[in-house]
Amino acid sequence: MNMNEIVTGVTMEKVCSIKADADCDTPKTINLVVKFDGVKLGDVFSKAMAGAVIQWQNGPGRSKFDTWRNNQRVEITFSAPGRTTVDPEQAQIAKLKGMETQAEKEAYIQWLMEQANN
């Protein structure tokens, strides 16, 4: 595999929830679309590896700290992360909270009911 190959036209979408800050009680659900266009394949893998390293450090790395030797080589197998599930009910509540007017909320609820009956 050529890690210098340029990735073009790859788009991935991820639903995430954000808050303005730690004290905020109102989250927003965002559909984040990430475009991989004009980046080296090696850069994409390096970014994925960074998450795997942090996960290892916070898990087995730290829990077995006393068994590791300085400069020891440890091999791990990358696995895709488990999907974080978003509670559909909470997502709908967050969506409704983000709507400005009561009429907008009622129209959305009506639309949902129509979809459920089709």
N, C-alpha and C positions, 0 to 999 in steps of 0.2 A: 504494500500500500504506500503510495507516495504522499507523505505528510505535507509536502509543499504544494499539493494540488489545490487550486482555488475553488472554493465552494460558490456556486451561483444558483440563484433561484430557489433556495430552500427556505420555507416559512413554517414556523411552529407556533401553535397557540396554546396558552396556559391561562386558566382562570385563577385569579388570586384575590385575596381580600387585603385591604389596607385600611389603616386608621391614620388620622392626622398626626397623632402622637400616642404615647402610652396611656395617657389619661382620657383619651377620646372614647366615648361610648358608642359612636356611630361609625361602623365600618362601611366601606364601599367595596362592592365586588367589581373587579376589573377584568376584562378579557384582553390580556396582553399578547400582542402578536410580535414575535421576534423574527426578523428577516436575516438570514445568513447569506450575504451576497458580497463577494469579493474578499472573503477571508480565507486564510490557509486552513486546510483540514487539521493540521497540527495544532493550530490555535484553538480550534473548537474542542479537540481532545484535551488540550492543556486545561481549558476552563472546566471541563467535566472532571478531570482528575483532581482539580483543586477541591471540589466538593467531596470527592471520595476520600481525600487525605484528611479533611476536617472531620468527616464522619468516623474515620478510623481513629484519629487522635482522641476524639471525645468518647469513643467506645472502647474497643479492645486495647488500644494503645495506652490509654490512661489506666484502665482497670488492671492491666498486667505490667505496669510501669517497672516494678521491682524485678521482673524477670528479663527485661531487655538489657542488652549490653550496648555500650556506646558504639555507634557506627554499624550496628547490626543490620543486616539485610532482611527485610520482612516482605514477603510476597502476599498480595491479596488479590482476589478476583473481583473485578468491577461487576456490579449488577445494577440494573435499572432500579431507581427508587420506587417504592410502593406509591401508588397514587394517593394523594391527600384527598380525602373525600370532603366535599362541601355539603353540609346538611341542606337539602333542597328547600325545606321550610324556612330555614334561616336566610338562605339566598333570596327567597321571595320577599321575606320581611325587609331585608336590606334594600331590595329593589324598590319596594313600596315606600320606605322611609326616604329614599332619594328623590321621589316624585314631589313636585312643588305644590300641587293643588289636590283637593279632595276629589274633584271631577276626574283628574288624571288617574288617580288611584282606582276610582270606581270603574272607569273605562277599561283599565288593565284587568281588574278582577272579572269584569264581564267577558272580556276577550278570553281569559283563562277558562272560564266556565264554558264558553262556546267550544273551545278546543277540546275540553274534556268530554263534551257530549258528541263530538264527531267521531 
